[in-house]
Amino acid sequence: MDQTAFVLHDDAEEVRQVERLLTQFRLTTRRCNKVGELERHLASCRECLVLLNLETEGVDNALLGRMGRVCPDIHIIGISRRSYHPELEQALRTNLRAVVTRPLDEDELNLCLRGVMNV
């Protein structure tokens, strides 16, 4: 896997939590502020990890499908305050590896990361 994990999230404290956890896996964090910025970065990725706030404007089934086509070995972990996302039904079946709740529980996120990283 690429040594960089991309994070599309609007909460600075939660991004710092994510960064601390990702250093345990020897991954650096690249924060993206908008969907378009994330998509530009993914264009040069073959295999990568993305932590994605599912409540960000522009996050939908189409985006998650494009991400999977652009980066064939993408691992997406969703972050959300909501436990149910009917508008992302297709992505939940095909593109998202997991969804963790906000506020972030480090144990829950660590478990998801270990699964994605095969540790």
RAHUHU-V23707 format. One record per residue. N is the residue number from 1. RES is the residue in three letters. SS is DSSP state (alpha for helix, beta for strand, coil for the rest). PHI is phi as a letter, one per 30 degrees, with the letter a starting at -180 (999 if undefined). OMEGA is omega in whole degrees, 0 to 359 (* if undefined). Layout:
N_RES_SS_PHI_OMEGA, N_RES_SS_PHI_OMEGA
This chain:
1_MET_coil_999_174, 2_ASP_coil_e_182, 3_GLN_coil_d_180, 4_THR_beta_c_173, 5_ALA_beta_c_180, 6_PHE_beta_c_181, 7_VAL_beta_b_173, 8_LEU_beta_c_186, 9_HIS_coil_a_185, 10_ASP_coil_c_182, 11_ASP_coil_c_185, 12_ALA_alpha_d_181, 13_GLU_alpha_d_178, 14_GLU_alpha_d_176, 15_VAL_alpha_d_177, 16_ARG_alpha_d_176, 17_GLN_alpha_e_180, 18_VAL_alpha_d_180, 19_GLU_alpha_e_179, 20_ARG_alpha_d_180, 21_LEU_alpha_d_183, 22_LEU_alpha_d_178, 23_THR_alpha_d_177, 24_GLN_alpha_d_180, 25_PHE_coil_c_180, 26_ARG_coil_h_177, 27_LEU_coil_c_172, 28_THR_beta_c_184, 29_THR_beta_c_174, 30_ARG_beta_c_182, 31_ARG_beta_d_176, 32_CYS_beta_c_182, 33_ASN_coil_c_182, 34_LYS_coil_b_180, 35_VAL_alpha_e_181, 36_GLY_alpha_e_178, 37_GLU_alpha_d_178, 38_LEU_alpha_d_181, 39_GLU_alpha_d_178, 40_ARG_alpha_d_179, 41_HIS_alpha_d_183, 42_LEU_alpha_d_180, 43_ALA_coil_d_180, 44_SER_coil_c_181, 45_CYS_coil_c_171, 46_ARG_coil_c_179, 47_GLU_beta_b_181, 48_CYS_beta_a_178, 49_LEU_beta_c_178, 50_VAL_beta_b_171, 51_LEU_beta_c_195, 52_LEU_beta_b_174, 53_ASN_beta_d_184, 54_LEU_coil_d_180, 55_GLU_coil_c_179, 56_THR_coil_d_178, 57_GLU_coil_e_179, 58_GLY_coil_j_178, 59_VAL_coil_d_180, 60_ASP_coil_a_180, 61_ASN_alpha_e_182, 62_ALA_alpha_d_179, 63_LEU_alpha_d_182, 64_LEU_alpha_d_175, 65_GLY_alpha_d_178, 66_ARG_alpha_d_180, 67_MET_alpha_e_179, 68_GLY_alpha_d_179, 69_ARG_alpha_d_182, 70_VAL_alpha_d_183, 71_CYS_coil_b_188, 72_PRO_coil_e_181, 73_ASP_beta_c_181, 74_ILE_beta_c_176, 75_HIS_beta_b_184, 76_ILE_beta_c_173, 77_ILE_beta_c_179, 78_GLY_beta_d_176, 79_ILE_beta_b_184, 80_SER_beta_a_172, 81_ARG_coil_d_182, 82_ARG_coil_c_179, 83_SER_coil_c_185, 84_TYR_coil_b_181, 85_HIS_coil_b_181, 86_PRO_alpha_d_180, 87_GLU_alpha_d_179, 88_LEU_alpha_c_185, 89_GLU_alpha_e_181, 90_GLN_alpha_d_181, 91_ALA_alpha_d_179, 92_LEU_alpha_d_179, 93_ARG_alpha_d_190, 94_THR_alpha_b_190, 95_ASN_coil_c_183, 96_LEU_beta_d_178, 97_ARG_beta_d_181, 98_ALA_beta_a_173, 99_VAL_beta_b_177, 100_VAL_beta_c_185, 101_THR_beta_d_174, 102_ARG_coil_c_357, 103_PRO_coil_d_186, 104_LEU_coil_d_171, 105_ASP_coil_c_186, 106_GLU_alpha_d_179, 107_ASP_alpha_d_179, 108_GLU_alpha_d_180, 109_LEU_alpha_d_178, 110_ASN_alpha_d_178, 111_LEU_alpha_d_178, 112_CYS_alpha_d_180, 113_LEU_alpha_d_178, 114_ARG_alpha_d_178, 115_GLY_alpha_d_180, 116_VAL_alpha_d_183, 117_MET_alpha_d_181, 118_ASN_coil_h_180, 119_VAL_coil_c_*
